[in-house]
Amino acid sequence: MTASDALSAWLEHLAHERRLSSRTLEAYGHIGRLYVAFLERHRGESLSLADLGTVSAAEVRAHLAERRAGDGSDRSGLAARSISQTLSAIRAFHGFLDRRCATPAPQLTLVRGPRIKPSLPRPVSEDQARGLLAESQTDPDAAPWEAARDRAVLTLLYGCGLRISEGLSLIRADAPLGETLRITGKGGRTRIAPVLPAVREAVDDYLALLPFALSPDEPLFRARRGGPLSPRHVQATVQHLRGRLGLPASATPHALRHSFATHLLGAGADLRSIQELLGHASLSTTQKYTAVDAAHLLSAYAQAHPRA
């Protein structure tokens, strides 16, 4: 087995056993191909599976240094967070070779990634979220059904805490929405999302104006010419709306999902419930929202207390 064969086997494992998303597979494939190409260029020969077990810590560090500086395939060098993700992917690749191919790479344990300051989610406020939903109905350049569609999509993201891909994965058979919605998220994990009356009403309004007849298995949300609505359109719509409302660049479609979690937490919901609603695999991911809520409380205290 060559190194390229080993890489292909790993990607097949990620696709069919781990059931990772196509975008994640693409990212891992890119990282793996650059890594194998670097090793072959560094050693001046094609690598076999056995050669991958002899990789030294110095070689991995040299590859990471090259990626950070920019290696021709990257227009500019990678930031510390991307370097950390690259190292994580390389470790996952060698972990697979150790478990499945009996080819460990012991030197890899000597490599340490860069220190990264944890970033906090950046939600929008309740008033800003309401403003985005209301403003989506007043676009003079959009047909009435398109404005209703944009409002329905944004209401789904905020009202149910969905990712863009999850909202756009709904099919015609899912609507009219019921009391709950079954969502398949990252890693193929399925969760049940409660549906608020406001979300149902927004989707119903869109369906009442939709000019296309859809079969039950077709995507629910459609573009102007009748094709499936793209994530890029949702991002561009929010970018346009935040410009009209004077909101910061952090007001993105995904910020509505952050707002869903933060506002629930502020209203007294427990972390475990929010974890289930968001579909997080780890509670540590959900715990980031506690820091956001604490920061909001401290900001309110600083602005309101006469001695602050």
N, C-alpha and C positions, 0 to 999 in steps of 0.2 A: 504493500500500500504506500502510495506517495503522500507527501504532505498535503497536496491538493485534494487527494481522495479522502484523507482524514478530515479536512475542512468540510468537504461536501457531506460526509457522514454526520458531522456535528450539526450542520444546518438542517439536514433531514430530521435528525432527532429533535431539534428545536421546533420544526414545523409540525411534525406528526405526533410526537409524544408530549412535548411541552405546549404545543398549540399556541405559539407566540404569534403576534400580529404580523402582517406582511411588512409594515414599516420597521418593526423591531428586527425582523429577519434580514431586511435589506441593510440595516445599520450594522448588525453583527457580521454579515457577509462582507461588507466593505472593510470593516476593521480586520477581519480574518485574512482577507486577500492581501491587504497592505502589509500585514505582519509576516505572512509566509513569503511574500515577495522580498521584503527587507532581509529576512534570514537567508534566502537563496542568493541575493545580491551580496550580502555580507560575507557569506562563505564561498561564493563563486561557483556554486553547483546546485543542482536540484536536490531537494531534501526528501528523505523517506520518512515513514512513520517513526522508525527507530531514532532518526536524527532529531526529531522533535523532542525526544526525551533527554537529549544532551544540551538543550538550550541553556545558556548561562545567564546569570543575573545581569552581567554586563551587557549582553546582547539585547535583553529586554529593555534595559535602561537606555541604551543607545537608540533603540527604535522609538521609545517614548520621547526622547530628546529631539529626534528628527521630526516627529509629529508635532511637537510643540513649536518647532522652528518653522514648519511648513515644508512639505516634501515634494511639491510639484502637483500632487493630486488635490491638496488643500490650498485654496487661494491664499490663506494666511494661516499662521500657526494656531493650534488648538489652545483653548483656555484651560485652566486647571480642572474645571469640572469635566470637560470633555476628555482630558487626559486620564482622569480617574475612571470614567466610563470605559475608555479604551483598555485600561489595565484590567478592569473587571471582566470585560469580554474575553481578554486573553487568558485570564485565570479560569473562566468558565470553559473555554476551549480545552485547556490542558487538563482540567478536572474531568471532562468527558473522556479524553484520551487515557487518563489514569483508570477510570472506572470501566470503560468499555473495551479498551484496547491494551490494557496492562502496560501502559507506557507513561509512567510518571515523569514529571520534570521537577525534581526536588529544589533546583536553584531558584525557582520562581518564588518560593517563600521568602527569599531575601530581598525582594523588590517591594518598595513602599511607594504608594501613590502620594500626590500632593495633598496638603491639608486644605480643606475646603470649609469656608464659613457657611453653615447651613442657611439656606434662604427660606424666607417665610412666604406663605401664600399671600397674594395681594388682592383681596376682594374689593368689590365696590360696596358703597353704603346702601341701605335700604332705599333711600330717596333716589340715588343714582340708578339702582336697578329698575325702580319704577319708571324713572325718566327714560331709560333705554327702551323699555317695553312700550311706553306711550308714544315715544318719538318714532318708533318703527312704523306706526300707522299713518304718519303725516308726510311721507316722502312723496314730493310732487312728481318725481320721475318714475315712480313705480305704479303699475296697474293695481287696482283694488285687491285682486287676488294675490298679487305678489306681496303687497304690504301685509295682508292677513297671514300669508305664509311666514314672512320674516318674524312677525309677532308670535306666531305659534311656535316656531323653532326656539326663539329666545325665551319664551315662557316655559317651554319644556326644560331648557338648560337650567333655568333658575328655580323653577317649581319642583323639579324632580332630581336636580343635582346631576344631570347627565353630561357626559363628554360630547363633543360635537359628533364624533363618529357613532356614538350610541344613539343620539337623537336622529341622525340621518339614516340609521339602519332600520328604522321602523318601516313596515310595509303597509299597504292599503288594508290588509286584513286586521291590522292592529287597531284601526279606527272604525267607528267612534271608540274612544278610550273608555275603559272601565274604571273601577275603583283602584286597581293596581295595574302595574305594567311589568312584564318580565323582560329584564335587560340582560344581555350577554356582553360582558365587558372584557377588560384585559385578561389575557391568559385563559379565555374561555369560561371565566367564572360567571355564574348566573346569579342574579339577585332580583328581589321584588321591590319595585319602587311605588310608593303610594302616589296617587294622582289627585291633585287638588281640583276642585270645581273650576277654578280659573284656567287651569291647563286644559281641561276638557272643553271648556267654552272656546278657548282660542283655537284649538284644533278643529272643532265643529265649524267655527266661522270660516276657517280656511277651506274646509271641505265644501261648504256651501257655495263658495266662489270659484273653486278649482275648475278650470275650463277643460280639463282632460279626463277622459274615462280610463280608469286604471283597473288592471286585473288584480286579484287578491294578493299575488306574490310580488307585485312591483313596488319599488320604493315610494313611500307616501309623499315625500316632499320633492317637488318638481321645479326645474329651472324654467326660464322664460320660454324656451322652445320645446319644452316637454320632456327633456332628459332629466336624469336624477340630479338633484341639487348637490353641489360640491361643497366641501368644507371651506374652500377658499372664498366662496360667495358669502358664507356666514361671517367669516373673518372680515371681509371687505365691508359688509353691511355694518358691523359694529364699529369698524374704524370710521366709517362715514358718520354714524350716529354720534359717536363720542366727539367728533369734530364740531358737530352742530350744537352739542350740549356743553362743550368746553371741558370735557372730562380728560383725565390723564391717559397716557399711552398704556397704562396698566389695565385700563378698562377693556378687556378682551372677552370673547365668548367663554373662555375657560375661567375667567374671573367670576362669571355668574355661578359656576359650579362651586368655586371657593366661597362665594357669598352665601350660597345655599347652606354650606356647612357652618360657616361662621355665625350666621344669623340664627341657626338652630341652636348652636352652642350657647349663644348669648341669651336665648330664650329658655335655657335650662335643660336642653337635651343632653343625654349622657354620651360619652365618647363611643361606647360599644354600639349604640344605636346608630350614631353617625357613621361609624365604620361600615356597618351593614348597608346603610343607605347609599354610601359612596362606592361600595364594592372594593374597599381596600383589603389587600391580602394581609397587611400587617397593621397592628394598632399604632405602631410608632409613626406611620405616615399620617394617620388621623390626628395624632397628638400635636402636630405642628399648629393646628388651629387653636389650641389653647393659648399659645404664645401670641397669636394674632388678637384673640379676644382680650388677653391681659394688656396688650399694648393699647388697644382701644380704650379700655377702662382707665389706664394711666393718662392717656391723652385727654380724656374727658375730665379727669380729676384736675389736671394741670390747667385746663382752660376755665374750670368752674370754681375752684377753691380760691377764696380771697387771699390766702397766704401763699399760694403756689407761685 
